[in-house]
Amino acid sequence: MNVLRTPDERFESLADFGFAPHYVEVPSGDGNGTIRVHYIDEGPASGAEKILLMHGEPSWSYLYRKMVVPLTSAGFRVIAPDLVGFGRSDKPDRRSDYTYARHVEWMRAALLDELGLSGLTLVGQDWGGLVGLRLVAEHPDRFRRVVAANTGLPTGDMDMGDAFLAWQKFSQEVPTLPVGRIVGGGCVSEVPPQVIAAYDAPFPDESYKEGARQFPMLVPCRPDDPAADANRRAWDVLREFDKPFLCAFSDRDPITHGADQLFLDVVPGALGQNHTTITGAGHFLQEDKGEDLASAVIDFVHFNTAP
């Protein structure tokens, strides 16, 4: 596996992002070598609630910058990894190197093996949920709570909808994948040029975008998708998951609109929670209303913490 590494100077002086980088090495998955995974780690080093913030396509941990300070100010430790292929994490340069199973395994190895994290509250948006919820289902003992935000866990048994299919088609046909513009287009608020540039920073050229190109094709859209059975098994666990589970979806996301209802219908831990709708926010609700989502997470943890 040939791996690209974005030069550090691409991440210098990013708007509103002064968090120190941290790294772990995990097996590449092809039996030859390792991959470096980047993560933010802010707040108390021990004795605090741990909030795991997982981003999606085609963003990186920069997406959570508006939430880190409120969460750490509330006394929480905040860990926000960059998925492989994104942010400051390494980027295999062949699309065939990226599979759903490998994304789950890379994060499992980084977060559970290398960092040894437990007692986690997952906040998963977009692919952060597709990967994070698999970790929850496969290692429920490591998690205390879950916040699902504009995400899902598709099995290919339901129609993904026109908005997703249009995005999938665009992602494969556009000659140059405009990562920053994609994030900006998924927001309700106007995203400043310096923020657009920060989302473009991990990708010096198209060769660094193979993971971003491949992600839309890895979403299980057919019942016989390679990841479909693993996701069905994850749903079997979630149907018995009685730990606190919060839905915090936005009001203006055409991709995941209505997906929260499935969690509300089948996850026992969702019963009695103060589910919220983040108003005035699009798909990237952390960019539009990060402070509001952070408040919802803080309230959720406090509501579900024994005195």
C-alpha positions in Angstrom: 0.0 0.0 0.0 1.5 3.3 -1.0 0.6 6.1 1.4 0.7 9.9 1.0 1.2 12.3 3.9 0.0 15.9 3.6 2.9 18.3 4.4 2.6 19.9 7.8 2.9 23.4 6.3 -0.6 22.9 4.7 -2.0 23.1 8.2 -0.2 26.2 9.4 -2.3 29.2 10.5 -5.7 27.6 9.8 -8.7 29.8 10.8 -9.8 29.1 14.4 -7.8 25.9 14.7 -4.9 26.0 17.2 -5.1 22.5 18.6 -2.0 20.4 18.9 -1.7 17.4 16.6 -1.4 13.9 18.0 -0.7 10.7 16.1 -0.8 6.9 16.4 0.3 4.2 14.0 -2.0 1.4 13.1 -1.6 -1.6 10.7 -2.3 -0.7 7.1 -4.5 -3.7 6.5 -2.6 -5.2 3.6 -0.1 -7.0 5.8 2.7 -4.6 5.0 3.4 -1.5 7.0 1.4 1.0 9.1 -0.7 4.1 8.6 -0.5 7.2 10.7 -3.8 8.4 12.2 -4.1 12.0 13.5 -6.4 13.0 16.3 -7.2 16.0 18.5 -7.0 15.4 22.2 -8.1 18.3 24.4 -9.2 18.7 28.0 -8.4 16.8 31.2 -6.1 13.9 30.6 -7.8 11.7 33.2 -10.9 11.5 35.4 -13.2 13.2 32.9 -16.0 12.2 30.6 -14.6 11.4 27.2 -16.3 12.7 24.1 -15.4 11.1 20.8 -16.1 13.3 17.8 -16.1 11.6 14.5 -16.4 13.4 11.2 -17.6 12.3 7.8 -17.1 13.0 4.1 -15.2 15.0 2.9 -14.3 16.9 6.1 -11.9 16.3 8.9 -11.6 17.1 12.6 -11.5 20.8 11.7 -15.3 20.4 11.4 -15.5 20.1 15.2 -13.5 23.2 16.1 -16.5 25.2 17.3 -17.4 22.4 19.7 -14.0 21.6 21.3 -13.8 24.6 23.6 -17.4 24.4 24.9 -16.9 20.7 25.6 -13.6 21.1 27.3 -14.9 24.1 29.3 -17.6 21.8 30.6 -14.9 19.5 32.0 -14.9 16.9 29.2 -11.9 15.3 27.4 -12.4 15.6 23.7 -10.9 13.2 21.2 -11.5 13.9 17.5 -9.7 11.6 15.0 -9.2 12.2 11.3 -10.4 9.2 9.3 -7.7 7.6 7.1 -7.7 9.5 3.9 -8.7 12.8 5.5 -7.2 15.7 7.5 -3.7 15.0 8.9 -4.1 11.2 8.7 -2.3 9.3 6.0 -3.9 8.8 2.6 -3.5 5.6 0.6 -3.2 6.6 -3.0 -5.4 3.9 -4.6 -9.1 3.8 -4.3 -9.1 0.1 -3.9 -7.2 0.5 -0.6 -10.4 2.0 0.9 -13.1 -0.3 2.1 -15.8 0.1 4.7 -14.3 -2.7 6.7 -10.9 -1.1 6.7 -12.2 2.2 7.8 -13.8 0.5 10.8 -10.7 -1.4 11.6 -8.4 1.6 11.2 -10.4 3.5 13.8 -10.8 0.5 16.1 -7.1 0.0 16.1 -6.4 3.7 16.7 -9.0 4.5 19.3 -9.4 1.2 21.2 -6.0 -0.5 20.8 -3.5 2.3 20.6 -5.3 4.9 22.7 -7.1 2.3 24.9 -10.2 4.5 25.1 -13.3 3.4 27.1 -16.2 5.1 28.8 -16.8 7.0 25.5 -19.7 9.2 24.4 -19.7 9.0 20.6 -20.8 12.0 18.5 -21.0 10.7 14.9 -22.0 12.7 11.9 -22.2 11.4 8.3 -19.5 8.7 7.9 -18.5 9.4 11.5 -21.7 7.6 12.3 -21.3 4.8 9.8 -17.9 4.0 11.2 -18.7 5.0 14.8 -21.9 3.1 15.2 -20.1 0.0 14.0 -17.6 0.5 16.7 -20.4 0.9 19.2 -22.1 -2.3 18.0 -18.9 -4.3 17.9 -17.5 -3.0 21.2 -20.4 -1.8 23.3 -18.4 -2.1 26.5 -16.2 0.8 25.4 -19.2 3.2 25.1 -21.4 4.9 27.6 -23.6 7.0 25.3 -24.2 7.8 21.7 -25.2 11.0 19.9 -26.3 10.5 16.3 -26.2 13.7 14.2 -27.1 13.6 10.5 -26.0 10.1 10.0 -27.3 6.5 9.6 -26.3 2.9 9.3 -27.5 1.8 5.9 -27.8 -1.9 4.9 -28.8 -1.5 1.3 -32.3 -2.7 2.1 -33.8 0.8 1.8 -33.8 3.4 -0.9 -31.0 6.0 -0.2 -33.0 8.8 -1.8 -32.5 11.1 -4.7 -30.3 13.6 -2.9 -27.7 11.0 -1.9 -27.8 9.4 -5.4 -27.2 12.8 -7.0 -24.3 13.4 -4.6 -22.8 10.0 -5.4 -23.0 10.7 -9.1 -21.4 14.1 -8.8 -18.6 12.8 -6.7 -17.6 10.3 -9.4 -18.0 12.5 -12.4 -16.6 15.9 -11.4 -13.1 16.3 -12.8 -11.7 18.0 -9.7 -13.3 17.2 -6.4 -13.9 20.6 -4.8 -13.7 19.5 -1.1 -14.1 23.0 0.5 -16.9 24.0 -1.8 -18.7 20.7 -1.0 -18.6 21.4 2.7 -19.7 25.0 2.1 -22.5 23.8 -0.1 -23.7 21.5 2.6 -24.1 24.4 5.1 -27.0 26.8 5.5 -24.7 29.7 6.6 -22.2 31.3 4.3 -18.8 29.7 4.9 -15.9 32.2 4.7 -13.1 31.7 2.1 -10.5 31.0 4.8 -12.7 28.2 6.2 -13.2 26.7 2.7 -9.4 26.8 2.4 -9.0 24.9 5.7 -11.2 22.1 4.3 -9.1 22.0 1.2 -5.8 22.0 3.2 -5.4 18.2 3.5 -5.5 17.8 -0.3 -2.6 19.4 -2.1 -3.8 17.8 -5.4 -6.2 15.1 -6.7 -3.9 12.2 -5.8 -4.6 12.9 -2.1 -8.4 12.6 -2.6 -8.8 8.9 -3.4 -10.4 8.3 0.0 -12.8 11.2 -0.5 -13.6 9.9 -4.0 -14.3 6.4 -2.8 -16.3 7.1 0.3 -19.6 7.8 -1.5 -19.3 4.4 -3.3 -18.8 2.5 0.0 -22.2 3.4 1.4 -24.2 0.2 1.2 -26.9 0.9 -1.4 -27.7 -2.7 -2.3 -28.7 -5.7 -0.1 -25.6 -7.6 -1.4 -23.1 -4.8 -0.7 -19.9 -6.1 1.0 -20.7 -4.2 4.2 -24.4 -5.0 4.3 -24.3 -8.0 6.5 -21.9 -6.4 9.0 -24.3 -3.4 9.3 -27.3 -5.7 9.7 -25.4 -7.4 12.6 -24.7 -3.9 14.0 -28.4 -3.1 13.9 -29.1 -6.4 15.8 -26.9 -5.0 18.6 -28.5 -1.5 18.5 -31.9 -3.1 18.8 -30.8 -4.2 22.3 -28.7 -1.1 23.1 -30.1 0.3 26.3 -27.4 2.9 27.0 -28.4 6.6 26.5 -28.8 7.3 22.8 -29.6 10.9 21.5 -30.7 12.0 18.1 -29.5 15.6 17.3 -30.2 16.0 13.6 -30.5 19.3 11.8 -33.6 20.7 10.2 -32.2 21.4 6.7 -30.2 18.3 5.6 -31.7 16.7 2.4 -29.3 13.7 2.7 -30.2 12.4 6.1 -33.7 14.0 6.7 -35.9 11.5 8.5 -33.1 9.0 9.2 -33.4 9.8 13.0 -36.8 8.1 13.1 -35.3 4.7 12.6 -33.0 5.1 15.6 -35.9 6.5 17.7 -38.1 3.5 16.7 -35.7 0.7 17.4 -32.9 1.7 19.9 -34.1 1.1 23.5 -31.6 3.7 24.8 -33.4 6.4 22.8 -36.5 6.2 25.0 -36.9 9.1 27.4 -34.1 11.2 25.9 -34.4 14.9 25.1 -33.9 14.5 21.4 -33.3 17.8 19.6 -33.4 19.3 16.2 -30.6 21.7 15.5 -32.4 24.5 13.6 -30.9 26.6 10.9 -28.3 24.0 10.0 -27.5 21.9 6.9 -25.7 18.6 6.5 -22.6 19.9 8.2 -24.4 21.1 11.3 -21.1 21.4 13.3 -20.1 24.2 10.9 -23.5 25.9 10.9 -24.4 25.5 14.5 -21.5 23.8 16.3 -22.1 25.6 19.6 -25.7 24.4 19.6 -24.7 20.8 19.0 -22.1 21.1 21.8 -24.8 22.4 24.2 -27.0 19.4 23.3 -24.1 17.0 24.0 -23.3 18.7 27.3 -26.9 18.5 28.4 -27.2 14.9 27.2 -24.2 13.8 29.3 -25.4 15.7 32.4 -28.9 14.3 32.0 -27.5 10.8 31.9 -24.8 11.0 34.6 -25.6 9.6 38.0 -25.3 12.1 40.8 
